[in-house]
Amino acid sequence: RQDVIKSICVLLGPDFMTDIVTVETSDHARLQLKLSYNWRFKVENNEGSNTKFFQVPDFVGDACKSIASRIRGAVASTSFDDFHRQSAECIRGAVFGTDAQGNVKP
């Protein structure tokens, strides 16, 4: 038919996840952090890349483990007082990495 929009939408699940991570600072203070993450899939127009989304059996579990490991490592090298004052910067730096000047990557 003329002037009709034809489209298809593939729902890939929720676009967020939440995790509770237990961390320990360099002065042995244990903390539980409740972290929430948002994501979006960036799809390229390559033949093989589109099928890779569906080949990871536990995307959320793998992502949570990987991010939690980075955060635990960053917090372990920080004292409780420093982490308390700069927790957001510490977590962002662990998740996204930092450049040569020490700024968090976008």
Contacts in CASP RR format, 6 or more apart in sequence:
PFRMAT RR
TARGET T0000
AUTHOR 0000-0000-0000
METHOD contacts of the structure
MODEL  1
RQDVIKSICVLLGPDFMTDIVTVETSDHARLQLKLSYNWRFKVENNEGSN
TKFFQVPDFVGDACKSIASRIRGAVASTSFDDFHRQSAECIRGAVFGTDA
QGNVKP
12 41 0 8 1.000
12 53 0 8 1.000
15 38 0 8 1.000
15 39 0 8 1.000
15 40 0 8 1.000
16 36 0 8 1.000
16 37 0 8 1.000
16 38 0 8 1.000
16 39 0 8 1.000
17 36 0 8 1.000
17 37 0 8 1.000
17 39 0 8 1.000
17 60 0 8 1.000
17 63 0 8 1.000
17 64 0 8 1.000
18 34 0 8 1.000
18 35 0 8 1.000
18 36 0 8 1.000
18 37 0 8 1.000
19 34 0 8 1.000
19 35 0 8 1.000
19 36 0 8 1.000
19 37 0 8 1.000
19 64 0 8 1.000
19 67 0 8 1.000
19 68 0 8 1.000
20 32 0 8 1.000
20 33 0 8 1.000
20 34 0 8 1.000
20 35 0 8 1.000
21 32 0 8 1.000
21 33 0 8 1.000
21 35 0 8 1.000
21 68 0 8 1.000
21 71 0 8 1.000
21 72 0 8 1.000
22 30 0 8 1.000
22 31 0 8 1.000
22 32 0 8 1.000
22 33 0 8 1.000
23 30 0 8 1.000
23 31 0 8 1.000
23 32 0 8 1.000
23 33 0 8 1.000
23 71 0 8 1.000
23 72 0 8 1.000
23 75 0 8 1.000
23 76 0 8 1.000
24 30 0 8 1.000
24 31 0 8 1.000
24 72 0 8 1.000
24 75 0 8 1.000
24 76 0 8 1.000
25 31 0 8 1.000
25 75 0 8 1.000
25 76 0 8 1.000
25 78 0 8 1.000
25 79 0 8 1.000
25 80 0 8 1.000
25 83 0 8 1.000
26 76 0 8 1.000
26 77 0 8 1.000
26 78 0 8 1.000
26 79 0 8 1.000
27 79 0 8 1.000
27 80 0 8 1.000
29 80 0 8 1.000
31 75 0 8 1.000
31 83 0 8 1.000
33 71 0 8 1.000
33 91 0 8 1.000
35 67 0 8 1.000
35 68 0 8 1.000
35 71 0 8 1.000
35 91 0 8 1.000
37 63 0 8 1.000
37 67 0 8 1.000
39 63 0 8 1.000
41 53 0 8 1.000
43 49 0 8 1.000
43 50 0 8 1.000
44 50 0 8 1.000
56 62 0 8 1.000
67 95 0 8 1.000
70 94 0 8 1.000
70 95 0 8 1.000
71 91 0 8 1.000
71 94 0 8 1.000
71 95 0 8 1.000
73 94 0 8 1.000
74 90 0 8 1.000
74 91 0 8 1.000
74 93 0 8 1.000
74 94 0 8 1.000
75 83 0 8 1.000
75 90 0 8 1.000
75 94 0 8 1.000
78 90 0 8 1.000
82 90 0 8 1.000
83 90 0 8 1.000
89 104 0 8 1.000
92 104 0 8 1.000
93 104 0 8 1.000
93 105 0 8 1.000
96 104 0 8 1.000
96 105 0 8 1.000
96 106 0 8 1.000
97 104 0 8 1.000
97 105 0 8 1.000
98 104 0 8 1.000
98 105 0 8 1.000
99 105 0 8 1.000
END
